[in-house]
Amino acid sequence: RPIMFQAARAHLGGAIIRSAGRAQQPREIRTPKSPRSLSLSRAAMASVDAGEGQAAPAPAPRATVSHVIFDMDGLLLDTEGFYTEVQEKILARYGKVFDWSLKAKMMGKKAMESARIFVDECGLAGLLTPEQFLEEREGMLQELFPSCAVLPGVVRLIHHLHANKVPICVATGSHKRHFALKTQNHQELFALMHHVVMGDDPEVKAGKPSPDIFLAAMRRFEGNVEPSNCLVFEDAPSGVGAAKNAGMYAVMVPDPRLDISYHKEADQVLSSLLDFKPTEWGLPPFKE
């Protein structure tokens, strides 16, 4: 007698086909996972502590600070390139080349001290006095300063700290006339600072690595602030030294051309302020 076939019935969870009264084994129908679902599942697994079903705890901060002090040149504003450009032009007249070992010695110093280093290190004694160097450099720099740009990560970090009521200030070796030129197109940003201490301030007797400027900046915050409460951001080796001599913590954001041997005093070294994580220093986290 003819064999009667039953109609096949398919189910998404597993297909069952009945033929000649005999059932075949269920087949699982698999749908491929999207890259997003894979990444989500991996992220979920990574965030769970093994066997506990608990999120992994956040790492302990390096230290807990309450006040932040910023250097300006080469850290907030891209002005260090101007100094390099001008000094290269001056040296070229004497058949000499400006290099980064000299740059490292000059960074962060008071103007006259920096000028003496320049003349002595370049063997220009008898050809150029420190005073002549400063006078020649001044004219060229004044034309360049107003065009300086804010460096990456600066706006985000300053606005974040200000919004979270973290006291912030600037401590710069720049004198008043240079500060005005450099910041004239960035007034809104610098208005968020509690105060600014400059290189020609009466309390700053010696330039970096003397701690004078950072201690003066600390004293102008409200309340009884201790050096260990302060985190300093710097790009210059002498500035990092000044922060450490003041008993403060130092985050260094150096120019990549600066030899890494100059990084050793810093508590943390970053390639950019974009890489800074406030929670590593007990500060409020960024809100993404």
C-alpha positions as CSV (number, residue, x, y, z in Angstrom):
1,R,0.0,0.0,0.0
2,P,1.3,3.5,-0.7
3,I,3.3,5.1,2.0
4,M,1.6,8.2,3.5
5,F,3.9,11.1,4.3
6,Q,3.0,13.5,7.0
7,A,3.4,17.2,6.5
8,A,6.6,18.7,7.9
9,R,6.4,21.1,10.8
10,A,9.2,23.6,11.4
11,H,9.9,25.4,14.6
12,L,12.5,28.1,15.0
13,G,13.9,26.7,18.3
14,G,14.6,23.3,16.5
15,A,12.9,21.7,13.3
16,I,11.1,18.4,13.7
17,I,10.4,16.6,10.4
18,R,8.1,13.5,10.5
19,S,8.4,11.1,7.6
20,A,6.8,7.7,7.2
21,G,5.9,7.8,10.8
22,R,9.5,8.0,12.0
23,A,10.8,11.1,13.8
24,Q,14.4,12.5,13.0
25,Q,16.6,14.1,15.7
26,P,15.9,17.8,16.2
27,R,18.2,20.2,14.4
28,E,19.2,23.5,16.1
29,I,18.9,26.5,13.8
30,R,21.7,28.9,14.7
31,T,21.6,32.6,13.9
32,P,25.1,34.3,13.7
33,K,25.9,36.7,16.4
34,S,26.6,40.3,15.3
35,P,30.0,41.9,16.1
36,R,28.1,44.2,18.5
37,S,26.6,41.3,20.5
38,L,30.0,39.6,20.6
39,S,31.7,42.7,21.9
40,L,28.9,43.2,24.5
41,S,29.2,39.7,25.8
42,R,33.0,40.0,26.0
43,A,32.7,43.3,27.9
44,A,30.1,41.8,30.2
45,M,32.4,38.8,30.9
46,A,35.4,41.1,31.5
47,S,33.5,43.2,34.0
48,V,32.5,40.3,36.2
49,D,34.8,39.1,38.9
50,A,35.6,35.4,38.4
51,G,33.1,33.2,40.2
52,E,31.7,36.1,42.2
53,G,29.3,37.7,39.7
54,Q,30.5,41.1,41.0
55,A,32.0,44.0,39.1
56,A,35.7,44.3,39.4
57,P,36.6,47.1,41.9
58,A,38.1,50.3,40.6
59,P,41.9,50.6,41.2
60,A,43.0,52.6,44.1
61,P,44.1,56.2,43.3
62,R,47.8,57.1,43.2
63,A,47.0,59.8,45.8
64,T,44.0,62.0,46.8
65,V,44.4,65.6,45.9
66,S,42.0,68.5,46.3
67,H,43.7,71.4,44.4
68,V,45.3,71.6,40.9
69,I,48.0,74.0,39.6
70,F,48.8,74.3,35.9
71,D,51.9,75.5,34.2
72,M,51.0,77.4,31.0
73,D,53.6,77.4,28.3
74,G,53.8,74.1,26.5
75,L,51.1,72.6,28.8
76,L,48.0,74.7,28.3
77,L,49.1,76.9,25.4
78,D,51.2,75.8,22.4
79,T,53.9,78.5,22.8
80,E,57.1,76.5,23.3
81,G,57.4,76.1,19.5
82,F,57.6,79.9,19.2
83,Y,60.6,80.1,21.5
84,T,62.3,77.3,19.6
85,E,61.6,78.9,16.2
86,V,63.0,82.3,17.4
87,Q,66.1,80.8,19.1
88,E,66.9,78.7,16.0
89,K,66.9,81.9,13.9
90,I,69.2,83.7,16.3
91,L,71.7,80.8,16.4
92,A,71.6,80.3,12.7
93,R,73.4,83.7,12.3
94,Y,76.3,82.3,14.2
95,G,76.4,79.0,12.3
96,K,75.0,77.0,15.3
97,V,72.1,74.6,15.7
98,F,69.5,74.7,18.5
99,D,68.9,71.3,20.1
100,W,66.6,69.8,22.6
101,S,69.3,69.2,25.3
102,L,69.6,73.0,25.4
103,K,65.9,73.5,25.2
104,A,65.4,71.3,28.3
105,K,67.9,73.4,30.3
106,M,66.1,76.7,29.4
107,M,62.5,75.6,29.8
108,G,60.6,77.0,32.8
109,K,63.4,79.3,33.9
110,K,63.1,83.1,34.4
111,A,64.0,85.1,31.3
112,M,67.4,86.3,32.3
113,E,68.5,83.0,33.7
114,S,67.3,81.3,30.5
115,A,69.2,83.9,28.4
116,R,72.5,83.2,30.3
117,I,72.1,79.5,29.7
118,F,71.6,80.2,26.0
119,V,74.7,82.4,25.6
120,D,76.9,80.2,27.7
121,E,75.9,76.8,26.3
122,C,76.1,78.0,22.7
123,G,79.5,79.6,23.2
124,L,78.3,83.1,22.3
125,A,80.1,85.0,25.1
126,G,81.8,88.0,23.5
127,L,79.4,87.8,20.5
128,L,76.1,88.2,22.2
129,T,75.1,89.3,25.7
130,P,72.1,87.8,27.5
131,E,70.5,91.3,27.4
132,Q,71.0,91.5,23.6
133,F,69.6,88.0,23.2
134,L,66.4,88.9,25.2
135,E,66.0,92.2,23.3
136,E,66.3,90.5,19.9
137,R,64.0,87.6,20.9
138,E,61.4,89.9,22.4
139,G,60.4,91.6,19.1
140,M,59.9,88.3,17.3
141,L,58.0,86.7,20.1
142,Q,55.5,89.5,20.5
143,E,54.4,89.0,16.9
144,L,53.9,85.3,17.4
145,F,52.3,85.0,20.9
146,P,48.7,86.2,20.0
147,S,48.3,83.3,17.5
148,C,49.0,80.5,20.1
149,A,46.6,77.7,20.3
150,V,45.2,75.7,23.2
151,L,46.7,72.2,23.5
152,P,44.6,69.0,23.2
153,G,42.6,68.0,26.3
154,V,43.0,71.4,28.0
155,V,39.5,72.7,27.6
156,R,37.8,69.5,28.7
157,L,39.9,69.1,31.8
158,I,39.7,72.7,33.0
159,H,35.9,72.9,32.4
160,H,35.5,69.5,34.2
161,L,37.5,70.6,37.3
162,H,35.8,74.0,37.4
163,A,32.3,72.4,37.1
164,N,33.1,70.0,40.0
165,K,34.4,72.9,42.2
166,V,38.0,71.7,42.2
167,P,40.1,74.8,42.9
168,I,42.5,75.5,40.0
169,C,45.1,78.1,39.2
170,V,48.0,78.9,36.8
171,A,51.6,79.3,37.9
172,T,53.7,80.5,34.9
173,G,57.2,81.8,34.4
174,S,55.8,84.2,31.9
175,H,55.8,87.9,32.8
176,K,52.7,90.1,32.7
177,R,53.3,91.5,29.3
178,H,53.8,88.1,27.7
179,F,50.9,86.5,29.7
180,A,48.6,89.2,28.2
181,L,49.7,88.5,24.7
182,K,49.4,84.7,25.0
183,T,46.0,84.7,26.6
184,Q,44.3,87.5,24.7
185,N,42.3,85.1,22.6
186,H,41.7,82.6,25.4
187,Q,40.1,84.9,28.1
188,E,37.1,82.7,28.7
189,L,39.3,79.7,29.6
190,F,41.6,81.6,31.9
191,A,38.7,83.3,33.7
192,L,37.9,79.9,35.2
193,M,41.1,80.0,37.2
194,H,40.9,80.9,40.9
195,H,44.1,83.0,40.4
196,V,47.3,83.3,38.3
197,V,50.8,83.6,39.6
198,M,53.4,85.0,37.1
199,G,57.2,85.0,36.9
200,D,57.5,88.6,37.8
201,D,55.4,88.2,41.0
202,P,57.2,89.7,44.1
203,E,56.8,86.4,45.9
204,V,58.7,84.5,43.2
205,K,62.3,85.1,44.2
206,A,63.8,82.4,42.1
207,G,62.7,80.5,39.0
208,K,62.0,76.8,38.6
209,P,63.2,74.4,39.9
210,S,62.9,76.6,43.0
211,P,59.5,75.9,44.5
212,D,58.8,79.6,45.0
213,I,56.1,79.9,42.3
214,F,54.1,76.8,43.3
215,L,54.2,77.6,47.0
216,A,53.0,81.2,46.2
217,A,50.2,79.7,44.1
218,M,49.2,77.3,46.9
219,R,49.1,80.0,49.5
220,R,46.5,82.0,47.4
221,F,43.9,79.3,47.5
222,E,41.3,79.7,50.2
223,G,41.7,77.7,53.4
224,N,44.7,75.9,54.8
225,V,46.0,74.0,51.7
226,E,49.0,71.8,52.2
227,P,51.6,70.9,49.5
228,S,50.4,67.2,49.6
229,N,46.9,68.4,48.6
230,C,48.2,69.8,45.3
231,L,48.7,68.3,41.9
232,V,50.9,70.2,39.5
233,F,50.7,69.8,35.7
234,E,54.0,70.6,33.9
235,D,55.8,70.0,30.6
236,A,59.3,71.1,31.7
237,P,61.8,69.2,33.7
238,S,62.6,72.3,35.8
239,G,58.9,72.7,36.5
240,V,58.5,69.1,37.6
241,G,61.5,69.6,39.9
242,A,59.9,72.8,41.3
243,A,56.7,70.9,42.1
244,K,58.6,68.1,43.8
245,N,60.7,70.6,45.8
246,A,57.5,72.2,47.0
247,G,56.3,68.8,48.3
248,M,53.6,68.4,45.6
249,Y,52.6,65.7,43.1
250,A,53.6,66.3,39.5
251,V,52.1,65.0,36.3
252,M,54.4,65.6,33.3
253,V,53.1,66.1,29.8
254,P,56.5,66.5,27.9
255,D,57.2,67.2,24.3
256,P,57.9,63.9,22.6
257,R,61.3,65.2,21.5
258,L,62.4,65.6,25.1
259,D,64.7,62.7,26.1
260,I,63.0,60.3,28.5
261,S,65.8,60.7,31.0
262,Y,64.1,64.0,32.0
263,H,60.9,62.2,33.0
264,K,62.3,60.5,36.1
265,E,61.1,63.0,38.8
266,A,57.5,63.0,37.7
267,D,54.9,61.0,39.5
268,Q,53.1,60.4,36.2
269,V,54.0,61.0,32.6
270,L,51.3,61.4,29.9
271,S,51.6,62.0,26.2
272,S,48.7,64.4,26.3
273,L,46.1,65.8,28.7
274,L,43.6,63.7,26.8
275,D,45.1,60.7,28.6
276,F,44.6,62.1,32.1
277,K,42.1,60.1,34.3
278,P,41.0,62.3,37.3
279,T,40.0,59.3,39.4
280,E,43.7,58.2,39.5
281,W,44.2,61.2,41.7
282,G,41.0,61.1,43.8
283,L,39.3,63.7,41.6
284,P,35.7,63.5,40.2
285,P,35.5,61.2,37.1
286,F,34.8,62.6,33.6
287,K,31.1,62.2,32.6
288,E,31.3,60.7,29.1
